[in-house]
Amino acid sequence: MRVKLAILERDQSYLNRIVTAFNAKYADKFEIYSFTEEQMALSALDRNRIDVFVASEAFDIDVAAIPNRCGFAYFVDSADIDTLREQRAICKFQKADLIYKQILSIYSENAGSISGLKLGDDSTKVIAFSSPSGGAGNSTLAAACAAHFAAAGKKVLYFNLERFGSSDSFFSAEGQFHMSDVIYALKSKKANLAIKLESCVKQDKKGVFFYSPSKVALDMLELSTEDMIRLISELRLMGAYDYIVLDLDFSMDRDYVKVYKQAHAVVWTGDGSEISNSKIQRAYQALSIMEQNAEAPLTNRLCLIYNKFSSKSGKTIGDTGLKNIGGAPRYEQANARQVLEQLIPMSMFDNII
């Protein structure tokens, strides 16, 4: 089953272009009906059980005539217009993939369920970066890990669930949606979450998929442990990614540990300093005690990467049972993206799983 999309547009040339573009790129997602006459389009909405109806702003649509199950938006000429006649607006002069995502977002908010997207076989590998040692560059390593696998031809999602994290520090792409839109869909339960996750995701030029940070950090505080687990589970079931790299705050709370257990591997980051090593050792000991009777202990999935390491001021932790998979030096006078470029080629990421 595919999403049924109806487009009403007087400009026949534009109509032909958009239909051709969508059929070429999204034939497996959309079944498209195109119209130049308003009455013909409206009569087809119910007859053909249209899921999303998009009409040119040249038409003043009677929204009462649109079936409740059908989402609606106007095609407009300007990217600065968010709504028109109290209805959502989509700029028609932008990349096809951005139009596609906005249409998917409209569909997700109106559909109760969908069988058109294939669920994966849970072959997606999940790697969680979260460290008891603050300031060691955990987020930078998580982003570099995602970019490393993307450079190897894998489809990778960098998923930042930190309260005050920002994926935009490492990745950028066009698109109007943010993590706030995902959180709203999750909390409101009005949208199909899988579709919302697909419609809001962006892709950096490095090939990494990501979500722009929430509009305000307070939105992230709305996410409970249960919410995080549901988001991760939904992303795995979508089967869209080879790897999901989680960037997480650190916590030893028993409920939060359940988030770590969604991952095939958990990476801690340290810088080799005395304070960093002490924190990592104490956290590892605490986790070992917590999991003495666990059937699937998290400690078996843990590994350690040294970052910003200096042989002059730092040293590795002794034999604690925590697997050391490699390290990176300190890069002086380099910004986050410059450091990222240095880390991406490193083979240590291949040793995580």
C-alpha positions as CSV (number, residue, x, y, z in Angstrom):
1,M,0.0,0.0,0.0
2,R,1.2,3.5,-0.9
3,V,0.2,6.9,0.2
4,K,-2.4,8.3,-2.2
5,L,-1.5,11.9,-3.1
6,A,-3.7,14.3,-5.1
7,I,-2.2,17.4,-6.6
8,L,-4.3,20.3,-8.0
9,E,-2.3,22.8,-10.1
10,R,-3.3,25.1,-13.0
11,D,0.3,25.3,-14.2
12,Q,0.4,22.2,-16.4
13,S,4.2,22.5,-16.9
14,Y,4.9,22.5,-13.2
15,L,2.4,19.7,-12.6
16,N,4.1,17.5,-15.1
17,R,7.5,18.2,-13.5
18,I,6.5,17.5,-9.9
19,V,4.6,14.3,-10.9
20,T,7.6,13.1,-13.0
21,A,10.0,13.9,-10.1
22,F,7.9,12.0,-7.6
23,N,7.3,9.0,-9.8
24,A,11.1,8.8,-10.4
25,K,12.1,9.1,-6.7
26,Y,9.2,7.9,-4.7
27,A,7.2,5.5,-6.8
28,D,7.3,3.0,-3.9
29,K,5.8,5.5,-1.5
30,F,3.2,7.5,-3.5
31,E,0.3,6.8,-5.8
32,I,-0.2,10.2,-7.5
33,Y,-3.4,11.7,-8.9
34,S,-3.0,15.0,-10.7
35,F,-5.6,17.5,-11.6
36,T,-6.0,21.0,-13.2
37,E,-9.8,21.3,-12.4
38,E,-11.0,21.9,-8.9
39,Q,-14.2,20.0,-9.0
40,M,-12.6,16.9,-10.5
41,A,-10.0,16.9,-7.8
42,L,-12.6,17.3,-5.0
43,S,-14.8,14.5,-6.3
44,A,-11.8,12.2,-6.5
45,L,-10.8,12.7,-2.8
46,D,-13.5,10.4,-1.4
47,R,-13.8,8.1,-4.5
48,N,-10.1,7.3,-4.5
49,R,-9.6,7.5,-0.8
50,I,-6.9,10.2,-1.1
51,D,-4.6,10.5,1.9
52,V,-3.0,13.9,1.1
53,F,-4.4,16.7,-1.1
54,V,-2.2,19.6,-2.1
55,A,-3.7,22.4,-4.1
56,S,-2.1,25.5,-5.7
57,E,-2.8,28.8,-3.9
58,A,-4.6,29.9,-7.1
59,F,-7.5,27.8,-5.8
60,D,-9.6,28.8,-2.8
61,I,-10.5,25.3,-1.5
62,D,-13.6,24.7,0.6
63,V,-11.9,22.6,3.3
64,A,-15.2,21.4,4.6
65,A,-15.5,19.4,1.3
66,I,-12.3,17.5,2.1
67,P,-12.8,14.1,3.9
68,N,-11.6,14.0,7.5
69,R,-9.1,11.3,6.7
70,C,-7.4,13.4,4.1
71,G,-4.6,15.8,5.0
72,F,-4.5,19.1,3.1
73,A,-2.0,21.9,2.3
74,Y,-1.6,24.7,-0.3
75,F,1.2,24.9,-2.7
76,V,2.7,28.5,-2.5
77,D,5.4,30.4,-4.3
78,S,7.3,31.6,-1.3
79,A,9.3,29.6,1.3
80,D,8.5,32.3,3.8
81,I,4.8,31.3,4.0
82,D,3.9,28.7,6.6
83,T,0.2,28.9,6.3
84,L,-2.4,30.2,3.8
85,R,-6.1,30.7,4.6
86,E,-5.5,29.0,7.9
87,Q,-4.1,25.9,6.2
88,R,-0.6,24.5,6.0
89,A,1.5,25.8,3.1
90,I,4.3,24.1,1.1
91,C,6.7,26.0,-1.1
92,K,6.6,24.4,-4.5
93,F,9.9,25.9,-5.6
94,Q,12.2,23.8,-3.5
95,K,13.9,20.4,-3.8
96,A,11.6,17.4,-4.4
97,D,12.9,15.7,-1.3
98,L,11.9,18.6,0.9
99,I,8.4,18.7,-0.6
100,Y,8.2,14.9,-0.1
101,K,9.1,15.2,3.6
102,Q,6.5,17.9,4.2
103,I,3.8,15.8,2.5
104,L,4.9,12.9,4.7
105,S,4.5,15.0,7.7
106,I,1.0,16.0,6.8
107,Y,0.1,12.4,6.1
108,S,1.6,11.3,9.5
109,E,-0.6,13.8,11.3
110,N,-3.8,12.4,9.7
111,A,-3.1,8.7,9.4
112,G,-3.8,6.4,12.3
113,S,-1.6,3.7,10.9
114,I,0.2,2.7,7.7
115,S,1.2,-0.5,6.2
116,G,3.1,1.0,3.3
117,L,6.5,1.3,5.0
118,K,8.4,-1.9,5.4
119,L,9.5,-2.9,8.8
120,G,13.0,-4.0,9.2
121,D,14.3,-7.3,10.5
122,D,16.0,-5.5,13.3
123,S,19.4,-5.9,11.6
124,T,20.1,-2.3,12.5
125,K,23.2,-2.0,14.7
126,V,22.8,0.5,17.6
127,I,25.9,2.1,19.2
128,A,25.4,4.3,22.2
129,F,28.0,7.0,23.2
130,S,27.7,8.0,26.8
131,S,30.5,8.6,29.3
132,P,30.9,9.2,33.0
133,S,33.9,11.4,32.2
134,G,32.7,14.8,31.2
135,G,34.5,17.0,28.7
136,A,36.3,14.2,27.0
137,G,34.6,14.8,23.6
138,N,31.9,12.1,23.8
139,S,29.6,13.9,21.3
140,T,32.5,14.6,18.8
141,L,33.4,10.9,18.8
142,A,29.8,9.9,18.4
143,A,29.4,12.2,15.4
144,A,32.8,11.0,14.0
145,C,31.7,7.3,14.4
146,A,28.5,8.1,12.4
147,A,30.4,9.8,9.6
148,H,33.0,7.0,9.6
149,F,30.4,4.4,8.8
150,A,28.6,6.7,6.3
151,A,32.0,7.1,4.5
152,A,32.1,3.4,4.2
153,G,28.8,3.4,2.3
154,K,26.5,2.5,5.2
155,K,23.3,4.3,5.9
156,V,23.7,5.9,9.3
157,L,21.6,8.0,11.7
158,Y,23.3,10.2,14.3
159,F,20.6,10.5,17.0
160,N,21.4,13.1,19.7
161,L,19.2,12.6,22.8
162,E,21.2,14.8,25.1
163,R,19.2,17.4,26.9
164,F,21.4,20.2,25.7
165,G,23.1,18.6,22.8
166,S,23.2,20.0,19.3
167,S,23.6,17.9,16.2
168,D,24.0,21.1,14.2
169,S,27.5,21.4,15.7
170,F,28.6,18.6,13.4
171,F,26.0,18.3,10.6
172,S,23.9,20.6,8.5
173,A,21.2,20.2,5.8
174,E,18.1,22.0,4.5
175,G,14.7,21.4,6.0
176,Q,12.2,23.1,8.3
177,F,11.6,20.3,10.8
178,H,13.3,19.9,14.2
179,M,13.4,17.4,17.1
180,S,10.6,19.4,18.6
181,D,8.3,18.2,15.8
182,V,9.3,14.6,16.6
183,I,8.6,15.1,20.3
184,Y,5.3,16.7,19.7
185,A,4.2,13.7,17.5
186,L,5.4,11.3,20.1
187,K,3.6,13.1,23.0
188,S,0.4,14.0,21.2
189,K,0.0,10.5,19.7
190,K,-1.9,12.1,16.8
191,A,0.7,11.3,14.2
192,N,2.1,8.0,12.9
193,L,5.5,8.1,14.6
194,A,7.4,6.2,12.0
195,I,6.3,8.5,9.2
196,K,7.0,11.6,11.4
197,L,10.5,10.3,12.0
198,E,11.1,9.9,8.3
199,S,9.6,13.2,7.4
200,C,11.7,15.2,9.9
201,V,15.1,13.6,9.3
202,K,17.8,15.4,7.4
203,Q,20.9,14.3,5.6
204,D,24.3,16.0,5.8
205,K,26.7,16.1,2.8
206,K,28.8,13.5,4.5
207,G,25.9,11.1,4.1
208,V,24.9,11.1,7.8
209,F,21.2,11.4,8.7
210,F,20.3,13.4,11.7
211,Y,17.6,15.5,13.4
212,S,18.1,19.2,14.0
213,P,18.0,20.1,17.7
214,S,14.8,21.1,19.4
215,K,13.7,24.7,19.1
216,V,14.2,25.1,22.8
217,A,16.1,22.8,25.1
218,L,13.1,22.5,27.4
219,D,11.4,20.3,24.8
220,M,14.1,17.6,25.3
221,L,13.3,17.6,29.0
222,E,9.8,16.3,28.1
223,L,11.4,13.0,27.0
224,S,11.1,10.3,29.6
225,T,13.1,7.1,29.6
226,E,10.1,5.3,28.1
227,D,9.9,7.9,25.4
228,M,13.5,7.4,24.4
229,I,13.2,3.7,24.3
230,R,10.1,4.0,22.1
231,L,11.9,6.3,19.7
232,I,14.9,4.0,19.4
233,S,12.7,1.0,19.0
234,E,10.7,2.7,16.2
235,L,13.9,3.7,14.4
236,R,15.1,0.1,14.5
237,L,11.9,-1.3,13.3
238,M,11.8,1.0,10.3
239,G,14.8,-0.9,9.0
240,A,16.0,2.2,7.2
241,Y,19.5,2.4,8.7
242,D,22.5,0.1,9.0
243,Y,23.7,1.9,12.1
244,I,22.1,4.2,14.6
245,V,24.6,6.1,16.7
246,L,23.1,7.4,19.9
247,D,24.6,10.4,21.6
248,L,23.3,10.3,25.2
249,D,23.7,12.0,28.6
250,F,25.3,9.8,31.2
251,S,23.2,8.5,34.1
252,M,23.4,5.4,36.4
253,D,19.7,5.7,37.2
254,R,18.2,2.2,36.9
255,D,15.5,3.3,34.4
256,Y,18.0,5.2,32.3
257,V,20.2,2.1,32.1
258,K,17.3,0.6,30.1
259,V,18.1,3.1,27.3
260,Y,21.7,1.8,27.1
261,K,20.4,-1.7,26.8
262,Q,18.8,-0.8,23.5
263,A,22.3,-0.7,22.1
264,H,24.5,-3.5,20.7
265,A,27.5,-1.6,22.1
266,V,28.0,1.2,24.5
267,V,31.1,3.5,24.2
268,W,32.6,5.4,27.1
269,T,35.0,8.2,26.4
270,G,38.0,9.2,28.6
271,D,41.0,11.5,28.2
272,G,43.4,9.6,30.3
273,S,43.6,12.1,33.1
274,E,43.6,11.0,36.7
275,I,40.1,12.4,37.3
276,S,38.7,10.9,34.1
277,N,40.1,7.5,34.8
278,S,38.8,7.6,38.4
279,K,35.3,8.4,37.2
280,I,35.3,5.7,34.6
281,Q,36.6,3.1,37.1
282,R,34.0,4.0,39.7
283,A,31.2,3.9,37.2
284,Y,32.3,0.6,35.9
285,Q,32.4,-0.9,39.4
286,A,29.0,0.5,40.2
287,L,27.5,-0.9,37.0
288,S,29.1,-4.3,37.7
289,I,27.5,-4.4,41.1
290,M,24.1,-3.3,39.7
291,E,24.2,-6.1,37.2
292,Q,25.5,-9.0,39.2
293,N,22.3,-11.1,38.6
294,A,21.5,-9.7,35.1
295,E,20.8,-12.2,32.4
296,A,22.3,-9.9,29.7
297,P,24.8,-7.6,31.6
298,L,25.5,-4.3,30.0
299,T,29.2,-4.5,31.0
300,N,29.7,-7.1,28.2
301,R,28.8,-4.4,25.7
302,L,31.0,-1.7,27.1
303,C,34.1,-0.4,25.4
304,L,36.4,2.6,26.0
305,I,37.9,5.2,23.6
306,Y,40.5,7.6,24.7
307,N,40.1,11.1,23.3
308,K,42.3,14.2,23.6
309,F,44.9,11.8,24.9
310,S,48.4,13.0,25.7
311,S,51.2,10.6,26.7
312,K,52.8,13.4,28.8
313,S,49.8,14.0,31.0
314,G,47.6,11.0,30.7
315,K,47.7,7.2,31.1
316,T,45.4,4.3,30.3
317,I,43.3,2.6,32.9
318,G,44.6,-0.7,34.2
319,D,43.0,-4.1,33.8
320,T,39.3,-3.5,34.8
321,G,37.6,-5.7,32.3
322,L,36.6,-2.6,30.2
323,K,37.7,-3.1,26.6
324,N,40.0,-0.4,25.2
325,I,39.5,-0.1,21.4
326,G,41.7,2.9,20.6
327,G,42.3,6.6,21.0
328,A,42.8,10.0,19.4
329,P,45.2,12.8,20.3
330,R,44.3,16.4,21.2
331,Y,43.9,18.6,18.2
332,E,44.9,22.1,19.2
333,Q,43.2,25.2,17.9
334,A,40.7,23.2,15.9
335,N,36.9,23.7,15.9
336,A,34.4,20.9,16.2
337,R,34.1,20.2,12.5
338,Q,37.8,20.3,11.9
339,V,38.3,17.8,14.7
340,L,35.6,15.6,13.2
341,E,37.4,15.5,9.9
342,Q,40.5,14.2,11.7
343,L,38.6,11.5,13.5
344,I,36.4,10.1,10.7
345,P,39.1,7.9,9.0
346,M,40.2,6.2,12.2
347,S,39.8,2.5,12.2
348,M,39.0,2.2,16.0
349,F,35.3,2.7,15.2
350,D,35.4,-0.7,13.3
351,N,36.3,-2.3,16.6
352,I,33.2,-1.2,18.4
353,I,31.0,-4.0,17.1
